[in-house]
Amino acid sequence: MDLKDLRINGKRLRSTLEKMARIGATPGGGVQRLTLSDEDKQARDLFISWLKELTLEITIDELGNIFGRRPGKNNDLPPVMSGSHIDSQPKGGRFDGILGVMGPLEVLRTLHENNIETERPIMIVDWTNEEGSRFAPAMVASGVWAGALERDWVYDRTDINGKRFEDELIRIGYKGSAPAKKWPVHCYYEYHIEQGPMLEREGKKIGAPKGILCLHWYDIYLEGEANQVGPTPMEGRHDALCAAAEMILKVNELPDRMGGNMVATVGEIQNYPNSRNIIPDKVHFTVDIRSWDDTHALAAWERLQNDFKTIARHRGCPIHIEETWRVEHSPFDQKLVQRVLEAAKDLGYAGHPMVSGAGHDASYMNQVCPTAMIFVPSIGGRSHVEVENTTWEDCEAGANVLLHAILQSANEK
């Protein structure tokens, strides 16, 4: 067979994705598979059963990352890797992350059934806790594997109920024995839905990001003074929630004030004691700043901090700020980006150079080896929500691009 004519099985890919979507399915058509939850365990178990069908060499490391290795003609050569994540957001979508694991699985199935041997080994990976919705920050397991984060720091991360990452990893049976430590990798491809509107708006089927924006996460803690709402005059109140409300508006205004080229978001807030007739005395909220320009993002944060401190003084609410996470913007390997665009063109798909506004494990893999991503359109630009959707035709198209990009890289000597 001429490898140029090789295609993945679109019906099988759809069936695989639909089976995964039943695990943690929500009434609104999405999924909820929070990291290290029972649903995460069920999905991992199913994934491993599929790896065993292909007789792959399976490794689970001490962060719960799952690797499946398909031998090549020369197993001394560093492998080509591809993967993403199985975990989801609360009431998240059924394509985010999982498409990037089931896509390379379908690639390996296609190679297996056609008895195609590549020069290099090929590895598939499911990274633990990409989302960071249960255990903040995001992408911690790929970060440890790449050498950017400390394992024990990740082990001690806790969820909103105080449960430790390591304890939950042990509970579901996925604390492996292999060290979470990088090894030589030839290159890495991550297949993903776009999670934005650009491809649909431009009428393109395949996106080839030139890189990923920088991501800065901060946690803000405010203290006020609780009191009964009726007898306490408005003048002289120390209302932590009102202080937070002013600050949140400053976050929303930040991109315009900084001249664009960034986004800023408050996505999480806790208010205490959260009673309708008590003035709030404690508030915690998060800030997420993203930009292609790291210096611009840091300057924006300095401006925002000054705003926060002014508001805190005015409201009489002491403030504590923690920097939770910072990942610099990540330009991808231009040779691999071009390979994705050329593979799309050869397959008859319209490709589109772009930038990824979402964070991905590819950011950390880019510190280890040449890296690229493959995007397919998100209907309505919606993601991290139950209505997240991508057509099956586009899922198949992206997997075919992944197949041919991997084949080219895996046959390099």
C-alpha positions as CSV (number, residue, x, y, z in Angstrom):
1,M,0.0,0.0,0.0
2,D,1.1,3.5,-0.8
3,L,1.2,5.3,2.6
4,K,-0.2,8.4,1.0
5,D,-3.5,6.5,0.5
6,L,-3.7,5.4,4.1
7,R,-6.7,6.7,6.2
8,I,-7.9,6.2,9.7
9,N,-11.3,4.5,10.3
10,G,-13.7,7.4,11.0
11,K,-16.6,5.2,12.2
12,R,-14.3,3.5,14.7
13,L,-13.0,6.8,16.0
14,R,-16.5,8.0,16.5
15,S,-17.5,4.8,18.3
16,T,-14.4,5.1,20.6
17,L,-15.2,8.7,21.4
18,E,-18.9,7.8,22.1
19,K,-17.9,5.0,24.5
20,M,-15.7,7.4,26.4
21,A,-18.4,10.1,26.5
22,R,-20.7,7.6,28.4
23,I,-18.2,7.7,31.3
24,G,-19.2,10.7,33.4
25,A,-22.0,11.7,31.0
26,T,-24.1,14.7,32.1
27,P,-27.8,15.4,31.4
28,G,-26.8,18.3,29.2
29,G,-24.8,16.2,26.8
30,G,-21.3,16.8,28.2
31,V,-19.1,14.9,30.6
32,Q,-17.7,15.3,34.1
33,R,-14.5,13.4,34.7
34,L,-12.6,15.4,37.2
35,T,-9.0,14.4,37.8
36,L,-8.6,11.3,40.0
37,S,-12.3,10.9,40.4
38,D,-14.1,7.5,40.0
39,E,-15.1,8.5,36.5
40,D,-11.4,9.3,35.7
41,K,-10.5,5.8,36.9
42,Q,-13.2,4.2,34.7
43,A,-12.0,6.1,31.7
44,R,-8.3,5.2,32.4
45,D,-9.2,1.5,32.8
46,L,-11.0,1.5,29.4
47,F,-8.1,3.3,27.7
48,I,-5.6,0.8,29.1
49,S,-7.8,-2.1,27.9
50,W,-7.6,-0.6,24.4
51,L,-3.8,-0.3,24.6
52,K,-3.6,-3.9,25.6
53,E,-5.5,-4.9,22.5
54,L,-2.7,-3.4,20.5
55,T,-0.1,-5.2,22.6
56,L,1.6,-2.0,23.4
57,E,4.2,-1.7,26.2
58,I,2.3,0.2,28.9
59,T,3.9,2.3,31.6
60,I,2.2,4.3,34.4
61,D,4.4,6.7,36.2
62,E,4.3,8.2,39.7
63,L,2.0,11.0,38.6
64,G,-0.5,8.6,36.9
65,N,0.6,9.5,33.4
66,I,-0.2,6.6,31.1
67,F,2.2,5.7,28.2
68,G,1.7,3.1,25.5
69,R,4.7,2.3,23.3
70,R,4.6,0.7,19.8
71,P,8.0,-0.6,18.8
72,G,9.8,0.6,15.6
73,K,12.4,-0.9,13.4
74,N,15.1,0.8,15.4
75,N,14.0,1.0,19.0
76,D,17.2,2.8,20.0
77,L,15.9,5.9,18.3
78,P,13.8,8.4,20.4
79,P,10.1,7.9,19.8
80,V,7.5,10.1,18.3
81,M,4.9,11.0,21.0
82,S,1.3,12.0,20.7
83,G,-1.4,12.5,23.4
84,S,-3.5,14.8,25.5
85,H,-5.8,14.2,28.5
86,I,-8.8,12.2,29.7
87,D,-9.9,14.5,32.6
88,S,-12.5,17.1,32.0
89,Q,-13.9,20.3,33.4
90,P,-17.0,20.2,35.7
91,K,-19.9,19.8,33.3
92,G,-17.3,20.0,30.5
93,G,-17.4,18.9,26.8
94,R,-17.0,15.4,25.3
95,F,-14.2,16.4,22.9
96,D,-11.8,18.5,24.9
97,G,-8.7,16.5,25.6
98,I,-10.2,13.1,24.9
99,L,-10.0,13.7,21.1
100,G,-6.3,14.1,21.5
101,V,-6.0,10.7,23.2
102,M,-8.4,8.7,21.0
103,G,-7.0,10.3,17.9
104,P,-3.5,8.8,18.3
105,L,-5.1,5.6,19.5
106,E,-6.9,5.4,16.2
107,V,-3.6,6.2,14.4
108,L,-2.0,3.2,16.2
109,R,-5.0,0.9,15.4
110,T,-4.7,1.9,11.7
111,L,-1.0,1.1,11.6
112,H,-1.6,-2.1,13.5
113,E,-4.3,-3.5,11.2
114,N,-2.3,-2.6,8.1
115,N,0.9,-4.1,9.4
116,I,2.8,-0.9,9.0
117,E,6.2,-0.7,10.7
118,T,7.8,2.7,11.3
119,E,11.5,3.4,11.7
120,R,11.0,4.9,15.2
121,P,8.8,3.8,18.1
122,I,5.5,5.7,18.5
123,M,4.2,6.5,22.0
124,I,0.7,7.5,23.0
125,V,0.2,9.4,26.3
126,D,-2.7,10.4,28.7
127,W,-1.4,13.2,30.9
128,T,-2.9,13.5,34.4
129,N,-4.7,16.7,35.5
130,E,-4.4,18.8,32.4
131,E,-7.5,20.8,33.3
132,G,-6.5,21.9,36.8
133,S,-10.2,22.3,37.7
134,R,-10.0,20.0,40.7
135,F,-6.3,20.4,41.6
136,A,-4.9,23.7,40.5
137,P,-2.9,24.6,38.6
138,A,-3.3,22.9,35.2
139,M,-1.0,20.6,33.3
140,V,1.0,19.6,36.5
141,A,1.8,16.0,35.5
142,S,3.3,17.0,32.1
143,G,5.0,19.8,34.0
144,V,6.7,17.4,36.4
145,W,7.6,15.0,33.6
146,A,9.2,17.8,31.7
147,G,11.2,18.9,34.7
148,A,9.4,22.2,35.1
149,L,7.5,21.4,38.4
150,E,8.4,19.5,41.5
151,R,6.6,16.2,42.1
152,D,6.1,16.6,45.9
153,W,4.6,20.1,45.4
154,V,2.0,18.5,43.1
155,Y,1.4,15.6,45.5
156,D,0.4,18.2,48.1
157,R,-2.1,20.1,46.0
158,T,-5.6,19.9,47.5
159,D,-9.1,20.1,46.0
160,I,-11.9,22.3,47.5
161,N,-12.6,19.5,50.0
162,G,-9.1,19.3,51.2
163,K,-8.2,16.0,49.5
164,R,-4.6,15.6,48.5
165,F,-3.5,14.8,44.9
166,E,-1.3,12.0,46.0
167,D,-3.9,10.4,48.2
168,E,-6.5,10.4,45.4
169,L,-3.9,9.0,43.0
170,I,-3.4,6.1,45.3
171,R,-7.1,5.7,46.0
172,I,-8.0,5.1,42.3
173,G,-4.9,2.9,41.9
174,Y,-3.0,5.0,39.4
175,K,0.2,6.0,41.4
176,G,2.6,4.1,39.2
177,S,6.1,3.0,40.0
178,A,7.9,4.6,37.0
179,P,9.6,8.0,37.7
180,A,7.8,11.0,36.2
181,K,10.9,12.0,34.4
182,K,11.5,13.0,30.8
183,W,13.4,10.9,28.3
184,P,14.6,11.7,24.8
185,V,11.7,12.3,22.4
186,H,12.0,12.9,18.7
187,C,8.9,15.1,18.5
188,Y,5.4,15.5,20.0
189,Y,2.0,16.1,18.3
190,E,-1.1,17.1,20.3
191,Y,-4.4,16.8,18.5
192,H,-7.2,19.0,19.9
193,I,-10.4,20.9,19.3
194,E,-9.7,24.6,18.7
195,Q,-11.9,25.7,21.7
196,G,-12.5,29.0,19.9
197,P,-14.3,30.5,16.8
198,M,-11.5,31.2,14.3
199,L,-11.5,28.0,12.2
200,E,-15.3,28.0,11.9
201,R,-15.3,31.7,11.1
202,E,-12.6,31.3,8.4
203,G,-14.2,28.2,6.9
204,K,-11.0,26.1,7.6
205,K,-10.9,22.5,8.6
206,I,-7.4,22.2,10.1
207,G,-5.6,24.7,12.4
208,A,-1.8,24.7,12.8
209,P,-1.0,26.9,15.9
210,K,2.4,28.6,15.8
211,G,2.4,28.4,19.6
212,I,0.5,28.9,22.8
213,L,-0.1,32.1,24.8
214,C,1.5,32.6,28.1
215,L,-0.7,31.7,31.1
216,H,-0.6,33.5,34.5
217,W,-2.8,32.4,37.4
218,Y,-3.3,34.3,40.6
219,D,-5.3,33.6,43.8
220,I,-6.7,36.6,45.6
221,Y,-7.8,36.5,49.3
222,L,-9.8,39.3,50.9
223,E,-10.7,39.8,54.6
224,G,-13.6,42.0,55.7
225,E,-15.7,42.2,58.8
226,A,-18.9,40.1,59.2
227,N,-22.0,41.6,60.8
228,Q,-25.7,41.4,60.7
229,V,-26.9,43.2,57.6
230,G,-30.0,45.0,59.0
231,P,-28.6,47.0,61.9
232,T,-25.2,47.7,60.3
233,P,-25.2,51.1,58.4
234,M,-23.8,51.1,54.9
235,E,-21.2,53.7,55.9
236,G,-18.2,52.1,57.6
237,R,-18.9,48.5,56.4
238,H,-15.9,46.3,55.5
239,D,-17.6,44.2,52.9
240,A,-15.2,41.7,51.3
241,L,-17.6,40.8,48.5
242,C,-18.0,44.4,47.4
243,A,-14.3,44.8,47.3
244,A,-14.0,41.7,45.2
245,A,-16.7,42.9,42.9
246,E,-14.8,46.1,42.2
247,M,-11.6,44.1,41.6
248,I,-13.4,41.7,39.2
249,L,-14.6,44.6,37.1
250,K,-11.0,45.8,36.9
251,V,-9.9,42.4,35.6
252,N,-12.6,42.6,32.9
253,E,-11.5,46.0,31.8
254,L,-7.8,45.1,31.8
255,P,-7.3,44.1,28.2
256,D,-8.8,47.3,26.9
257,R,-6.8,49.4,29.3
258,M,-3.6,47.6,28.1
259,G,-4.4,48.1,24.5
260,G,-5.5,44.6,23.6
261,N,-3.4,41.6,22.7
262,M,-4.5,39.7,25.9
263,V,-7.5,38.2,27.7
264,A,-8.2,38.4,31.5
265,T,-10.7,36.4,33.4
266,V,-12.1,35.7,36.9
267,G,-13.5,32.2,36.7
268,E,-13.8,31.1,40.3
269,I,-15.0,32.8,43.5
270,Q,-15.8,31.7,47.0
271,N,-17.7,33.9,49.4
272,Y,-17.9,33.4,53.2
273,P,-20.0,32.8,55.2
274,N,-22.3,33.0,52.2
275,S,-25.4,33.8,54.1
276,R,-27.9,36.3,52.7
277,N,-28.1,38.3,56.0
278,I,-24.4,38.4,56.9
279,I,-21.9,40.9,55.5
280,P,-19.2,38.8,53.8
281,D,-15.9,38.7,55.7
282,K,-13.9,36.5,53.4
283,V,-13.7,36.2,49.7
284,H,-11.3,34.1,47.5
285,F,-11.2,34.5,43.7
286,T,-8.9,33.7,40.9
287,V,-7.4,35.7,38.0
288,D,-6.3,34.3,34.7
289,I,-4.2,36.5,32.3
290,R,-3.1,35.3,28.9
291,S,-1.1,37.0,26.1
292,W,1.4,36.1,23.3
293,D,3.7,38.8,24.9
294,D,5.0,37.7,28.4
295,T,6.2,41.2,29.2
296,H,2.9,42.7,28.3
297,A,1.1,40.2,30.6
298,L,3.4,41.0,33.5
299,A,2.9,44.8,33.0
300,A,-0.8,44.2,33.0
301,W,-0.6,42.3,36.3
302,E,1.5,45.0,37.9
303,R,-1.2,47.5,36.9
304,L,-4.0,45.2,38.2
305,Q,-2.2,44.6,41.6
306,N,-2.0,48.4,42.1
307,D,-5.8,48.6,41.4
308,F,-6.5,45.8,43.9
309,K,-4.4,47.4,46.7
310,T,-6.2,50.7,46.2
311,I,-9.6,49.1,46.3
312,A,-8.6,47.0,49.4
313,R,-7.5,50.2,51.3
314,H,-10.6,52.1,50.3
315,R,-12.9,49.2,51.5
316,G,-10.8,48.5,54.6
317,C,-10.3,44.9,53.5
318,P,-6.8,43.5,53.9
319,I,-5.7,41.6,50.7
320,H,-3.4,38.6,50.2
321,I,-2.2,37.7,46.7
322,E,-0.6,34.4,45.6
323,E,1.0,33.7,42.2
324,T,-0.2,30.1,41.6
325,W,1.2,29.4,38.2
326,R,3.1,31.0,35.4
327,V,3.9,29.5,32.0
328,E,5.7,31.5,29.3
329,H,4.3,31.8,25.8
330,S,5.4,28.8,23.8
331,P,6.4,29.1,20.1
332,F,6.2,25.7,18.4
333,D,8.7,24.1,16.0
334,Q,8.1,25.8,12.6
335,K,9.2,22.6,10.7
336,L,6.5,20.6,12.5
337,V,3.9,23.4,12.1
338,Q,4.6,23.4,8.4
339,R,4.4,19.6,8.3
340,V,0.9,19.8,9.7
341,L,-0.2,22.4,7.1
342,E,1.3,20.3,4.3
343,A,-0.3,17.1,5.5
344,A,-3.7,18.9,5.6
345,K,-3.1,20.2,2.0
346,D,-2.1,16.8,0.7
347,L,-5.3,15.4,2.2
348,G,-7.4,18.1,0.6
349,Y,-8.2,20.0,3.8
350,A,-8.0,23.7,4.1
351,G,-5.3,24.6,6.7
352,H,-5.0,27.8,8.8
353,P,-2.0,29.1,10.7
354,M,-3.1,30.5,14.1
355,V,-2.3,30.8,17.8
356,S,-3.7,28.7,20.7
357,G,-5.4,30.8,23.3
358,A,-5.9,27.7,25.5
359,G,-3.2,26.0,27.6
360,H,-2.1,22.5,26.7
361,D,0.4,19.9,27.8
362,A,2.1,20.7,24.5
363,S,3.5,23.8,26.4
364,Y,5.6,21.7,28.6
365,M,6.4,19.1,25.9
366,N,7.8,22.0,23.9
367,Q,10.5,22.4,26.5
368,V,11.5,18.8,25.9
369,C,11.3,18.3,22.1
370,P,10.1,19.8,18.8
371,T,6.3,20.2,19.3
372,A,3.2,21.0,17.2
373,M,-0.5,20.9,17.5
374,I,-3.4,20.0,15.2
375,F,-6.7,21.8,15.7
376,V,-10.2,21.1,14.3
377,P,-13.2,23.5,14.5
378,S,-15.3,23.9,17.6
379,I,-18.9,24.6,16.6
380,G,-19.9,28.1,17.7
381,G,-16.4,28.4,19.3
382,R,-17.8,26.8,22.5
383,S,-15.7,24.6,24.8
384,H,-15.5,23.7,28.5
385,V,-19.3,23.5,28.4
386,E,-21.8,20.7,27.9
387,V,-22.8,22.0,24.4
388,E,-19.2,21.7,23.2
389,N,-19.3,20.0,19.8
390,T,-17.2,19.2,16.7
391,T,-18.5,17.4,13.6
392,W,-17.5,13.7,13.2
393,E,-16.2,14.6,9.7
394,D,-13.8,17.2,11.3
395,C,-12.7,14.7,14.0
396,E,-11.9,12.2,11.2
397,A,-10.0,14.9,9.1
398,G,-7.9,15.9,12.1
399,A,-7.0,12.3,12.8
400,N,-5.9,11.8,9.2
401,V,-3.6,14.8,9.4
402,L,-2.2,13.4,12.7
403,L,-1.7,10.0,11.0
404,H,0.4,11.4,8.2
405,A,2.3,13.8,10.4
406,I,3.2,11.0,12.7
407,L,4.2,8.7,9.8
408,Q,6.5,11.3,8.4
409,S,8.2,11.9,11.7
410,A,8.3,8.3,12.8
411,N,10.1,7.3,9.5
412,E,12.8,9.9,9.9
413,K,16.2,8.2,10.7
